[in-house]
Amino acid sequence: MTAEDFIGRADDALDATYQEPMTLSEYVDAILEDPGLAAHASKYLLEAIEEAGTRTVIEEGEEKERYQFFDDPHNDGEHAILGNTEVLNDFVDDLRSIAAGRGKDEKIIWLEGPTATGKSELKRCLINGLREYSKTDAGRRYTVEWNVAGAGETSTGITYGDSPVEDEDDWYESPVQAHPLSVFPDDVRDELVADLNERLDDHVPVRVDGKLDPFSREAYDFLEELYRREGSEDLFSTVTDPRHLRVKNYVVDVGDGIGVLHSEDEGSPKERLVGSWMHGMLRELDSRGRKNPQAFSYDGVLSQGNGLLTIVEDAAQHADLLQKLLNVPDEGHVKLDKGIGMDIDTQLVIISNPDLEAQLNQHAEREGQDPLKALKRRLDKHEFSYLTNLSLEAELLRRELTNETSVWQADSWEELEEWIQEPLTVQVRDSSNEVTGKELAPHAIEAAALYAVASRLDAGEIPAGLDLVDKALLFDRGYLQEGDERIDVDDYELDTDANDGEHGIPVTFTRDVIADLLHDRQDRHHADLDVENVIMPRDVLNTMAENLGGAPVFSPTEASEFEERVVPVKNHVFTEQERDVLDAVMRDKRVDQATVEEYIEHVYAWEAGEQIENDRGEYEEPDPLKMKVFEIEHLGRFDDRNYEGNAPDEAVRHFRTEKIITALNRHAWQSRDHEFRVEDVNPKEIPVIETVLESHDWDAVKRTYEDFDPRQWDNPPSGTETADLKAKTVRNMQELFGYSEASAELTSRYVMSQVSYKWD
């Protein structure tokens, strides 16, 4: 593309974003056609979230519907909030109640949680999402602008500054995004809003209660007085004539419909809330014996957020301000000065770490005399927690280490598991200004993420027979595999009141540990391979555990407790590495999927007493020999003693019925709205078959490679079966699982060193 092409695309983007200003009459016609364009603040925020749709996720072992708005889809997931779906859903439910006026109007939404749990990402996601939604036809947002220059025979102008200007520059927008319908007299506006709601196909009605802001009221009053003295008959029409009043759309952003009060913002409570008087301007403007609202800055958080959203970030830094907010949700009103007030329509959200709650409870022992009781009653708390899903933590950790922003939306656990276990290469510049690619080997990110999740789980609420890793896997995929059995989360008695996610290792600690490892050369060497630039899973786990004691974020008790939890994580990761090596060793011996599917089809026909269509289109009985061979050679479950000829005994019949047919029937039930066909079944959905497709053991390796010796793996003699098998295994690990040659060498060495202890 050329420079002109890019400039043209920018022109198109701006043209699609903005509309030409319209008259008040044109605006009313537009909202009568589409009443949603007149939405009040909480309704607009709710619509923006719902417009993005939902998707199904599994968190803490349960399927949940998640609003995709929180995946930050307009920005390719840059500020997506990972996890905490239930908290976000409760937040939306509160919005729905507030928007509909169902008893929560006086509430201030409070989002609390420890550091690095996604609270700041929520702020950014809200800003991004609302900005982009306001650029769409469905999300247009409107306010008014005024021009009093040359009204009647006077040349008086209205301004934010110290002198009026002319022509297009004579137009001044409401500094607080006043709703266009606030121009109408109360009784007329009420009738108009009632008409809108009769046309509105929505359970949340439009509400417009506020009056014009003081700046706009100054313009309106000036024009009304002027034309009343001139004897104008249609006074409202004259005041709101297109010469003086226009309705314009604006793109929502910080300062324009969104107010954000940061932790470092200073000033008196009044300045932080609504703004301040500019005393120099008071002398310049016609104040008529009082303070002129034109001389007000309107740069406070409520002024900026009027019309949509007000966020108080790190609210513990502004605890003195919170009590000043009480009348905002109650009355929708704040004061600029003793005699000048301003109606506010904004959704209040405060964000804090747990330290705010300590401040709010400082007088709790005084019970009825607690001066903060009224404030606490109005705060509706939603608690963010650390992620307890392995996949979400792995995704978050990759985001912290790279520029990856896409949100993982897998179609199956197998796909998600592949992403979790993927290697990661990061380009690192060293002290000599050279750039080196550092490889986080397969399972390194998984190991770090799993350790962090294990540290956050309530160890006292684990069902018998499980450990922290089992619970983490149960939360992530909704089931556990025990041999042939796939046990669903509903079959376990998990305590819903467990303290999962309240404490633990934050992602920032893990990120910093890995960042330091990326700048270190590992103390290992190889004659041909760059193994010193490979970071293995055990490198990450050992360093995390070693650094716990020196990290100020952890108490000594926490550091000791978390250090003990590394053992089951190490065991799990080794099992995953061992599976990779076994699959690579036995790659040529794996059962192809077509053979598996043929077996399933024959078993299903055998049980149903049906025939099978062969390649020639002929129907024939299911082949008992094919089923027998598969069950003996590939499943390894039975031998010739279980058959009379090719006819199965009771044990084989029971196996076919309970392990194969039951799984097929479950699939048929889940797909009952569609015609069931055996060929539609993914063989991996049958647990015992998944084992055949994916798992091998060292006994099978012994039978297949009789001269193989794992003790020679590090440096096998040339020409031996061990040397040939190692070369093939390292190559297969690269092709199957994304290992580099160096990480495949290190991983296979580690696995074989453990296997050699028990080889004989």
Summary of the structure (lengths in Angstrom):
residues: 760
radius of gyration: 33.9
end to end distance: 66.0
largest distance: 113.2
contacts: 2301
relative contact order: 0.08
helix: 51%
strand: 12%
